[in-house]
Every structure is written in C-alpha cells, then in structure tokens.
Amino acid sequence: MKLTVIHTFIAALTIGLGLLSAPVAASADDNPSAVIDQIRASGVLKVPVMTGEEPGYIKDPATGQWSGFYYEFLGEIATQLGVKLEPVETTWGNLAADFQSNKIDIAIGVNPNPKRGLVVDYLWEPLFTDAWAVLTPPDKPVKTWAELNSSDKTVVVQKGSTMQVVAEALLPKAKITPVEDRGLALMELQAGRADGVVFSIFDALQITNQKIGNVSLPEPILRNPATLAVARKPGNAGFINFLTNWILQERSLGLAQGKLARAWEARGIDLSILPAGFSF
C-alpha cells in the first residue's frame, strides 16, 4: 500500500515538473516586436492621407495616386519594413478613432495631445518643429494673439485638431468655429465670416499663394513639435524604438530638413516671415 502511494506521488511530481518546464506560447505582451511582425505579415503599412493638405499630402485627381512629403516619409518607413503603403483617407480630427478601429498603423506630422494620448502613443522626438500662425483677411494682420481674443472676433479651426486646442486656450473670449477640413476653413475666411483661421505656419504660408489673406505669426510664438504616433497596443515597443531611431537619423543627417525645404520650395513657399534663428 505504501509503495503504491509513493509511486502515485512520484508520478504526480513528474507531471507537475513537466508542466512547469513546458514552453509557454509568447503573447504580444512578451514580444516587443509583435506589431512589427503583424505589419510585415500583412504586407502593408496602413497610413492616413488627407485631401486639401498640400504639400504634405497631394492627391493626383487624374490617377488617384498620392504624393507629398508626408507620404514620402511614410514610404521610406514602409520600405525599411519591407511592405507597401496602404493609404486611408481621413482627417486630423479622426486619427484617434482610426487607431482604435485599426484602420491605420501610424500617423505623421501630429502634435502631442493629452486626450488622444489616452489611446495613442506619441514619439518624444519631433520629426520637425513648426509654429502656430493665423491666416487673416487681406490687410488685417495681427501682432499678438490678444488682438483676436474678443467677443466680436470669430476664429475658425479644423474640428478635433490641435488648432482647436490652441484657439480655445488662447482665445477664450472669441467665437471659435470648428469645421471639418482646411477647405471649409478657407471658405469661411473668403466669405467674410472669420477674422482668422489657425494653421501651422508652413501650411499658412503655402496657402498665401492662393491670395486668400495675410499670414501672421502672433506673439507669443508657440512652437509646435510635429512627430509620429502609433496605436497603443501590446507589442508596440519595438515599433516605437524603430521609428525613434528613424527620426533621429532623419534629423541628425539633415534628411528631414532637406525634404521639407525642397517641398516648400517646389510650392513657392516664402519662409522669410520666420523669425531669425527659427529652425525646423
């Protein structure tokens, strides 16, 4: 009887030790490259594209093909991952929802936003530095943000964008009118329903080629880091590390600055409004 009990104990112990030593299937939490692996397995990098956001995103109306400096940057990332780009038309304000619904893998040229930061991981290193500007009606420039902070002023912004955050923070007395995209914002200005539209300085400068209004860089000048963002999900640490290294190389070797300068020059953008020492 005692021998049987001993045999039973030894058998149970052997099984228990076997279970402890058995390999456990790695989860996304344990694999920092899980997101990279998923992208490579799919063969595509899903990226946002936006109409009316030249020269960052440019859509050929005849072919439907996309170009622009943001698209070029994203193409380089896709090439290094060994995949192709899959463009997804959206807006700045919809990016967080696009990440949550798995429509996109990455966003570029975004500004850190606490609300979106609840569901999106931003890279700390900016790809370039911008500044916030105001496009005003012709011959009505402003020197300070305070000039627009009045109940009789209407300021237009793109809905859900960082421009809306900036306007609401600096211009609490003004009427803030959110619209869906850049084109609608410009229509408000042209129709005389706006005293200003908040844009990044580089976007505002290229719009001036359309002879719509004047660009002002109001005091205090608010610098605006433009970086990358990815969906917050298990296994994205390796993806973030890869992208951070890519940004550091782009900036340290002057690659990013060169691409941006060529893009703005090609669009006839005059950067003379920028203060001395301003570096993007």
Protein Blocks (a to p, Z undefined) as FASTA:
>chain_A
ZZmmmmmmmmmmmmmmmmmmpccdddfklmmklmmmmmmmnopacddddehiafkbccdf
knopaedjklmmmmmmmmmnopacddddddfklmmmmmmnopafbdehiacdfklmmmpc
cdfbdfbdcdddddddehiacfbfklmmcfkbccdddehiaklmmmmmmmmmbccdddfb
lmlmmmmmmnopagbdcddfklmmmmmmnopaccddddddddddddddddddehilmmmm
mmmmmmmmmmmnommmmmmmmmmmmnopafklpcghiaZZ
